């Protein structure tokens, strides 16, 4: 019999937890991860979440003057996470909103 992969063990563990425990852990993680928080807010909005995505894109992409060289990797990671929200909109059947947001100045 094959051993259960680490991901499957984690999945099985999470499936066995109470919704309250999972909610607390997820909200705690989202408190330190604006992209995760925005994704959860989009999911909870009951709509396409375009306004939440727009806010997160603005937050992630906006630069006061320039990005310091030693902060460039963090900036790129933050932008990449925000762009994942656009991909989520497309995947969830809202490609027109994703295009509009991608063109947002």
C-alpha positions as CSV (number, residue, x, y, z in Angstrom):
1,X,0.0,0.0,0.0
2,X,1.4,3.4,-1.0
3,X,2.0,6.0,1.7
4,X,-0.2,9.0,1.9
5,X,1.5,12.1,0.6
6,X,2.1,15.1,2.9
7,X,-0.6,17.1,1.1
8,X,-3.1,14.3,1.5
9,X,-2.3,14.0,5.2
10,X,-2.8,17.7,5.6
11,X,-6.1,17.6,3.7
12,X,-7.3,14.7,5.8
13,X,-6.3,16.6,9.0
14,X,-8.1,19.8,7.9
15,X,-11.2,17.9,6.9
16,X,-11.4,16.5,10.4
17,X,-11.3,19.9,12.1
18,X,-14.3,22.0,13.2
19,X,-15.4,24.9,11.1
20,X,-14.7,27.2,14.0
21,X,-11.1,26.1,14.4
22,X,-10.6,26.4,10.6
23,X,-12.2,29.8,10.5
24,X,-9.9,31.1,13.3
25,X,-6.8,29.8,11.6
26,X,-7.8,31.2,8.2
27,X,-8.6,34.6,9.6
28,X,-5.4,34.7,11.5
29,X,-3.4,33.8,8.4
30,X,-5.4,36.4,6.4
31,X,-4.6,39.2,8.9
32,X,-1.0,39.0,7.8
33,X,-1.6,38.4,4.1
34,X,-3.6,41.1,2.3
35,X,-4.0,39.1,-0.9
36,X,-5.4,36.1,1.1
37,X,-7.8,38.5,2.9
38,X,-8.9,40.0,-0.4
39,X,-9.5,36.6,-1.9
40,X,-11.6,35.6,1.1
41,X,-13.5,38.9,0.9
42,X,-14.2,38.3,-2.8
43,X,-15.5,34.8,-2.0
44,X,-17.7,36.1,0.8
45,X,-19.1,39.0,-1.2
46,X,-21.5,36.9,-3.2
47,X,-20.6,38.9,-6.3
48,X,-17.7,39.0,-8.6
49,X,-15.8,40.9,-6.0
50,X,-14.4,43.4,-8.6
51,X,-14.2,46.2,-6.0
52,X,-12.2,44.1,-3.6
53,X,-9.8,43.1,-6.4
54,X,-9.5,46.7,-7.5
55,X,-8.6,47.8,-4.0
56,X,-6.0,45.0,-3.6
57,X,-4.5,45.7,-7.0
58,X,-4.2,49.4,-6.0
59,X,-2.6,48.5,-2.7
60,X,-0.2,46.0,-4.2
61,X,1.0,47.9,-7.2
62,X,1.0,51.5,-6.0
63,X,4.5,52.9,-5.3
64,X,5.2,56.3,-3.7
65,X,8.3,57.1,-5.7
66,X,10.3,53.9,-6.3
67,X,11.0,50.5,-4.9
68,X,14.3,50.1,-3.1
69,X,16.4,47.4,-4.6
70,X,16.3,45.3,-1.4
71,X,12.5,45.5,-1.4
72,X,12.1,44.5,-5.0
73,X,11.4,40.8,-4.4
74,X,8.8,41.6,-1.8
75,X,7.1,44.1,-4.2
76,X,7.1,41.6,-7.0
77,X,5.6,38.9,-4.8
78,X,2.9,41.3,-3.5
79,X,2.0,42.2,-7.1
80,X,2.0,38.6,-8.2
81,X,-0.4,37.7,-5.4
82,X,-2.7,40.5,-6.4
83,X,-2.6,39.4,-10.0
84,X,-3.7,35.9,-8.9
85,X,-7.0,37.6,-7.9
86,X,-7.5,38.6,-11.6
87,X,-7.0,35.0,-12.6
88,X,-9.5,33.9,-10.0
89,X,-12.1,36.3,-11.5
90,X,-11.5,34.7,-14.9
91,X,-11.7,31.2,-13.4
92,X,-15.0,32.1,-11.6
93,X,-16.6,33.3,-14.9
94,X,-16.0,37.0,-14.8
95,X,-13.5,37.6,-17.6
96,X,-14.9,41.1,-18.5
97,X,-14.3,42.4,-15.0
98,X,-10.8,41.0,-15.0
99,X,-10.0,42.8,-18.3
100,X,-11.5,46.0,-17.0
101,X,-9.4,45.7,-13.8
102,X,-6.2,44.8,-15.8
103,X,-6.7,48.0,-17.7
104,X,-7.4,50.1,-14.6
105,X,-4.9,53.0,-14.3
